[in-house]
Amino acid sequence: MARLKVTQLRSGIGRKQNQRDSLRSLGLKRINDVVVKEDRPEIRGMIFAVNHLVSVEEVE
């Protein structure tokens, strides 16, 4: 299964609660944090909610 490398680029301060919750659920706490997650629909949904705050790359 493919994996996604998610990097937080912008802060969650001042954002809606669901966006802050999505960042926390992805395991992102601060700018430049990087996590690698499985490419699943629920992870894609969290990324979609905060796509303006993160960058996503596919890794092998």
C-alpha positions in Angstrom: 0.0 0.0 0.0 1.2 3.5 -0.8 2.4 5.8 1.9 2.0 9.6 2.2 4.6 12.0 3.7 2.8 14.9 5.2 4.6 18.1 6.2 3.0 20.9 8.2 3.9 24.2 6.5 1.6 26.7 8.3 0.3 27.0 11.8 -3.1 25.9 13.1 -3.5 28.9 15.3 -6.6 30.8 14.4 -8.1 28.0 12.3 -11.4 26.2 12.8 -11.5 23.5 15.5 -12.0 20.7 13.0 -8.8 21.8 11.2 -6.8 21.9 14.4 -8.2 18.4 15.3 -7.2 17.1 11.9 -3.7 18.3 12.3 -3.5 16.7 15.8 -5.0 13.4 14.5 -2.4 13.3 11.8 0.3 13.7 14.4 1.4 17.2 13.4 2.1 19.6 16.3 4.3 22.3 14.9 5.5 23.8 11.7 7.9 21.6 9.7 6.7 18.4 11.5 6.7 15.4 9.2 4.7 12.2 9.5 4.4 9.2 7.1 0.9 7.7 7.0 -0.7 4.9 5.0 -2.8 6.1 2.1 -6.3 5.4 3.3 -9.6 7.2 2.8 -9.8 8.5 6.4 -6.2 9.9 6.2 -7.0 11.5 2.8 -10.1 13.1 4.4 -8.0 14.7 7.2 -5.4 15.9 4.7 -8.2 17.4 2.5 -9.5 19.4 5.6 -6.1 21.0 6.1 -4.6 20.9 2.5 -3.9 24.7 2.8 -1.7 24.0 5.9 0.3 21.0 4.7 2.2 19.6 1.8 1.8 15.9 0.8 4.2 13.6 -1.1 3.8 10.0 -2.0 6.7 7.8 -0.8 7.5 4.2 -1.6 
